[in-house]
Amino acid sequence: LTNGTESPEVEVMVCGGAPGGSYYQAEKLRVYVEASKTCGRLKLTDPDPHWVMEEMPMGRVMSDMIMLPSGDVLIINGASRGTAGWEDAVGPVLNPVLYMPNEPDSSRRFTVLNPTTIPRMYHSAALLLPDGRILVGGSNPHMTYNFSAVKYPTELSLEAFLPHYMAPQYANLRPSIIAVEARDKVVSYGEHFALTFAVDTYRPDRGVTVAMIAPSFSTHSFGMNQRLIMLDVVDVEQLSRFAYKVNVFAPPTQNIAPPGYYMLFLVHDGIPGQCVWIKIT
């Protein structure tokens, strides 16, 4: 966003999936077709939008894609063959993948991360938590709950995935929001407001970003209402040895940020701290 008034660049991303006919082959023939490796990005605000295609390190169907406060995208859960449906997929993909959209070298945008030990397939879900972790849970690839005598039993557990920015080595760079200078943490469209924050080691050359993220409802490999908005940062003021103030503009219209509650993250040198909840009206 720029000055809280101009329209931002709007981009969507779609990854993985199953080729046409995969459901019939899995459901009727028990033939599990390899999942797609492709990712497509589309800038909706371009004068002549067109898909820019890339390939993930591995194919994946029924994945969850989580937008992180850093601006990166986490691709997690899913299977390597088959399609969504009861008993219609095999080969759980245990390794999450991090996608860095702003990496200039396209060959370095995808990073394979540490695996889970729990298959997360049909009816699994993932969502962003206020502290930056990812809550992952569920997996019921059967029409009824089935906990035994099957290759992929019903899974009711929850686990937390910690992105790289949660590592202890970044503790000195992790900012803590002290206050939001808006009454009752409610802001209006286009409003100029400020956040005060503390950080042990401030790196002015690496910059500060402020991200608004809508809490999404995640089901069937789709985070409904998932939206990441990077606010326009006007400047950063130093208040004391460890305290700072960042001045920002709220989104200009409800077309960019529908009214409601958002997680507000402050990100320093790529490391987000605990969010605060704000409301925009």
Residue pairs with C-beta under 8 A, 6 or more apart in sequence:
1 8
1 229
1 230
1 231
1 232
1 249
1 251
1 252
1 256
2 8
2 232
3 232
3 249
4 190
4 191
4 192
4 232
4 249
4 250
4 251
4 252
5 190
5 249
5 252
6 252
7 45
7 252
7 256
8 45
8 229
8 230
8 256
9 43
9 45
10 43
10 44
10 45
11 41
11 42
11 43
11 44
11 101
12 41
12 42
12 44
13 39
13 40
13 41
13 42
13 65
13 73
13 99
13 101
14 39
14 40
14 42
15 38
15 39
15 40
15 56
15 60
15 63
15 65
15 75
15 99
16 35
16 36
16 37
16 38
16 39
16 56
16 59
16 60
16 61
16 63
16 75
16 78
17 35
17 36
17 61
18 33
18 35
18 36
18 61
18 82
18 83
18 84
19 33
19 36
21 33
22 33
22 61
22 82
22 83
23 83
23 84
23 85
23 88
25 31
25 32
25 33
26 32
26 33
26 82
26 83
26 85
26 87
26 88
26 89
27 85
27 88
32 81
32 82
32 88
32 89
32 90
32 91
33 81
33 82
33 83
34 59
34 80
34 81
35 59
35 60
35 61
35 78
35 79
35 80
35 81
35 82
36 59
36 60
36 61
37 55
37 56
37 57
37 58
37 59
37 60
38 53
38 54
38 55
38 56
39 53
39 54
39 55
39 56
39 99
40 51
40 52
40 53
40 54
41 51
41 52
41 54
41 101
42 49
42 50
42 51
42 52
43 49
54 106
54 109
54 110
56 75
56 97
56 110
57 97
57 110
57 112
58 80
58 93
58 95
58 97
58 112
59 80
59 81
59 93
60 75
60 78
60 79
60 80
60 93
60 97
61 78
61 79
61 80
61 81
61 82
61 83
61 84
61 89
62 77
62 78
62 79
62 84
62 89
62 121
62 122
62 124
62 221
63 75
63 76
63 77
63 78
63 93
63 221
64 75
64 76
64 77
64 78
64 124
64 125
64 126
64 136
64 218
64 221
64 223
65 73
65 74
65 75
65 76
65 223
66 73
66 74
66 76
66 126
66 127
66 128
66 134
66 223
66 226
67 73
67 128
67 213
67 226
67 227
67 228
68 74
68 128
68 132
68 163
68 165
68 272
69 128
69 132
69 211
69 213
69 228
69 265
69 267
69 272
69 275
70 163
70 165
70 267
70 270
70 271
70 272
71 101
71 102
71 209
71 211
71 228
71 230
71 267
72 98
72 99
72 100
72 101
72 163
73 98
73 99
73 101
74 96
74 97
74 98
74 99
74 126
74 134
74 161
74 163
75 96
75 97
75 98
75 99
76 96
76 97
76 120
76 126
76 134
76 136
76 161
77 93
77 120
77 121
77 124
77 125
77 126
77 136
77 221
78 92
78 93
78 120
78 121
78 124
78 221
79 89
79 90
79 91
79 92
79 93
79 119
79 121
80 90
80 91
80 92
80 93
81 89
81 90
81 91
82 88
82 89
82 90
82 91
83 89
84 122
84 220
84 221
85 122
86 122
86 141
86 142
86 143
87 141
87 142
87 143
88 122
88 141
89 121
89 122
89 141
90 151
90 152
92 119
92 120
92 121
92 152
94 115
94 116
94 117
94 118
94 119
95 112
95 113
95 114
95 115
96 112
96 113
96 114
96 115
96 116
96 161
97 110
97 111
97 112
97 113
98 110
98 111
98 113
98 163
98 164
99 109
99 110
100 108
100 109
100 110
100 111
101 109
103 109
113 164
116 136
116 159
116 161
118 139
118 155
118 157
118 159
119 139
119 152
119 155
120 126
120 136
120 137
120 138
120 139
120 155
121 139
121 141
121 152
122 139
122 140
122 141
123 138
123 139
123 140
123 141
123 219
123 220
124 136
124 137
124 138
124 139
124 155
125 136
125 137
125 138
125 218
125 219
126 134
126 135
126 136
126 137
126 161
126 218
127 134
127 135
127 215
127 216
127 218
127 223
128 134
128 135
128 213
128 215
128 216
128 263
129 135
129 160
130 263
130 274
130 275
130 277
131 274
131 275
132 163
132 165
132 166
132 265
132 272
132 273
132 274
132 275
133 160
133 161
133 162
133 163
133 166
134 160
134 161
134 162
134 163
135 158
135 160
136 158
136 159
136 160
136 161
137 156
137 157
137 158
137 159
138 155
138 156
139 152
139 154
139 155
140 154
140 155
141 152
141 154
142 150
142 154
145 154
146 153
146 154
147 153
147 154
165 174
165 270
165 271
165 272
170 271
171 200
172 199
172 200
172 201
173 199
173 200
173 201
173 203
173 268
173 269
173 271
174 199
174 268
174 271
174 272
174 273
175 197
175 198
175 199
175 208
175 266
175 267
175 268
175 271
175 272
175 273
176 197
176 198
176 199
176 273
176 274
177 195
177 196
177 197
177 264
177 266
177 273
177 274
177 275
177 276
178 195
178 196
178 197
178 198
178 243
179 195
179 196
180 193
180 194
180 195
180 264
180 276
180 278
181 193
181 194
181 195
181 196
182 191
182 193
182 278
184 279
185 276
185 277
185 278
185 279
186 278
186 279
186 280
186 281
187 193
187 250
187 278
187 279
187 280
187 281
188 250
188 280
188 281
189 250
189 251
189 252
189 253
189 254
189 257
189 280
189 281
190 249
190 250
190 251
190 252
190 253
191 249
191 250
192 234
192 247
192 248
192 249
192 250
193 247
193 248
193 250
194 245
194 246
194 247
194 248
195 210
195 245
195 246
195 248
195 264
195 266
196 239
196 243
196 244
196 245
197 243
197 244
197 245
197 246
197 266
197 268
197 273
198 242
198 243
198 244
199 242
199 244
199 268
200 242
202 238
202 242
202 244
202 268
203 268
203 269
204 236
206 268
206 269
206 270
207 268
207 269
208 233
208 236
208 244
208 246
208 266
208 267
208 268
209 230
209 231
209 233
209 266
209 267
210 230
210 231
210 233
210 246
210 248
210 264
210 265
210 266
210 267
211 228
211 229
211 230
211 231
211 264
211 265
211 267
211 272
212 228
212 229
212 231
212 251
212 257
212 262
212 263
212 264
212 265
212 278
212 280
213 226
213 227
213 228
213 229
213 262
213 263
213 265
213 275
214 225
214 226
214 227
214 257
214 258
214 260
214 262
214 263
215 225
215 261
215 262
215 263
216 223
216 224
216 225
216 226
216 227
217 223
217 224
217 225
218 224
227 257
229 251
229 256
229 257
229 262
231 248
231 249
231 250
231 251
232 248
232 249
233 246
233 247
233 248
234 247
234 248
234 249
235 246
235 247
236 244
236 245
236 246
236 247
237 244
237 245
237 246
237 247
238 244
239 245
246 266
250 257
250 280
251 257
251 280
257 280
259 280
259 281
260 279
260 280
261 277
261 278
261 279
262 277
262 278
262 279
262 280
263 275
263 276
263 277
264 275
264 276
264 277
264 278
265 272
265 273
265 275
266 272
266 273
267 273
